[in-house]
Amino acid sequence: MNRVFVYGTLKRGQRNYRFMRGAEYMGDHRTEKLYSMYEFDDYPAVCLRGCHAIRGEVYRVSDRQFRLLDDLEWYPHYYQRIEIPTTWGDAWMYIVEFELCHGRRQIPGSWPE
């Protein structure tokens, strides 16, 4: 089993939440103030450069579900994964390279705003 921190369309009530069905919801989490969140058309993306905390949810997912999330997030060709500390132990978070965020609107760390 893998823990995943989600902050955008995979959260409860969002359009890609269906990919989280069957996963164990562990709880809400707020990261350390190390990141920046940007608006990418109809979804957010986070990069490692910044000074904002990101709000999201932590789930425990099966290996199969984790591979489906990697496919959805175009890992490793678009999103990368990093492990972050959470209340429930380390969890994977999908991030993009800072260069992809150039010219996009920065949002304060919670999506939707």
C-alpha positions as CSV (number, residue, x, y, z in Angstrom):
1,M,0.0,0.0,0.0
2,N,1.1,3.5,-0.8
3,R,0.1,6.9,0.7
4,V,-0.7,9.7,-1.7
5,F,-1.3,13.4,-0.9
6,V,-3.7,14.9,-3.4
7,Y,-4.5,18.6,-3.8
8,G,-6.5,19.1,-7.0
9,T,-8.9,17.1,-9.1
10,L,-8.4,13.9,-7.1
11,K,-9.8,15.4,-3.9
12,R,-13.3,14.5,-2.7
13,G,-16.0,16.3,-4.8
14,Q,-13.6,17.0,-7.7
15,R,-13.9,15.5,-11.2
16,N,-11.2,12.9,-10.9
17,Y,-12.2,11.7,-7.5
18,R,-13.5,8.5,-9.1
19,F,-9.8,7.4,-9.3
20,M,-9.7,7.4,-5.5
21,R,-12.7,5.1,-5.0
22,G,-11.7,2.2,-2.9
23,A,-8.8,4.1,-1.4
24,E,-8.6,4.6,2.3
25,Y,-9.1,8.3,3.2
26,M,-6.7,9.0,6.0
27,G,-7.5,12.7,6.5
28,D,-6.8,16.3,5.5
29,H,-3.2,17.6,5.5
30,R,-1.4,20.9,5.1
31,T,2.2,20.7,3.9
32,E,5.1,22.7,5.1
33,K,5.6,26.2,3.4
34,L,7.9,25.0,0.7
35,Y,5.8,25.0,-2.5
36,S,3.9,27.1,-5.0
37,M,0.6,26.2,-6.7
38,Y,-0.3,27.4,-10.1
39,E,-3.5,27.3,-12.2
40,F,-3.2,25.1,-15.3
41,D,-6.4,25.8,-17.2
42,D,-8.9,23.6,-15.2
43,Y,-6.5,22.0,-12.6
44,P,-3.8,23.1,-10.3
45,A,-0.1,22.0,-10.3
46,V,2.5,22.4,-7.5
47,C,6.2,23.1,-7.9
48,L,8.9,22.7,-5.3
49,R,10.0,26.4,-5.4
50,G,7.9,28.6,-3.1
51,C,6.8,29.6,0.3
52,H,3.2,28.3,0.5
53,A,1.6,25.4,2.3
54,I,-0.5,23.2,0.1
55,R,-3.9,21.9,1.5
56,G,-5.1,18.5,0.4
57,E,-6.0,15.0,1.4
58,V,-4.0,11.9,2.2
59,Y,-5.1,8.4,1.0
60,R,-3.8,4.9,1.2
61,V,-4.0,3.3,-2.3
62,S,-3.3,-0.1,-3.6
63,D,-0.3,-0.8,-5.9
64,R,-2.7,-1.1,-8.8
65,Q,-4.4,2.2,-8.0
66,F,-1.0,3.9,-7.6
67,R,-0.1,2.8,-11.1
68,L,-3.4,4.2,-12.4
69,L,-2.7,7.5,-10.7
70,D,0.8,7.6,-12.3
71,D,-0.9,7.1,-15.7
72,L,-3.4,9.8,-15.0
73,E,-0.7,12.2,-13.9
74,W,1.6,11.3,-16.9
75,Y,4.3,10.3,-14.5
76,P,7.3,10.5,-15.1
77,H,6.9,12.5,-18.3
78,Y,4.9,15.5,-17.0
79,Y,4.5,15.2,-13.2
80,Q,7.2,14.0,-10.9
81,R,6.7,12.4,-7.5
82,I,8.3,13.4,-4.2
83,E,7.7,12.0,-0.8
84,I,6.5,14.5,1.9
85,P,5.9,14.0,5.6
86,T,2.3,13.9,6.7
87,T,0.5,13.2,9.9
88,W,0.0,9.6,8.6
89,G,3.5,9.0,7.5
90,D,5.3,9.8,4.3
91,A,3.1,10.2,1.2
92,W,3.7,10.8,-2.4
93,M,2.9,14.1,-3.9
94,Y,2.8,14.9,-7.7
95,I,4.7,18.0,-8.7
96,V,5.8,19.7,-11.9
97,E,9.0,21.4,-12.9
98,F,9.1,25.1,-12.1
99,E,9.7,26.0,-15.7
100,L,6.2,24.7,-16.6
101,C,4.7,27.2,-14.3
102,H,6.2,30.3,-16.0
103,G,3.5,32.7,-17.0
104,R,0.7,31.0,-15.1
105,R,-1.4,32.5,-12.3
106,Q,-0.2,31.5,-8.9
107,I,-2.8,30.5,-6.4
108,P,-2.4,30.5,-2.6
109,G,-2.1,26.8,-1.9
110,S,-5.7,25.6,-1.8
111,W,-7.8,24.6,-4.8
112,P,-10.4,25.3,-5.7
113,E,-9.9,28.8,-4.1
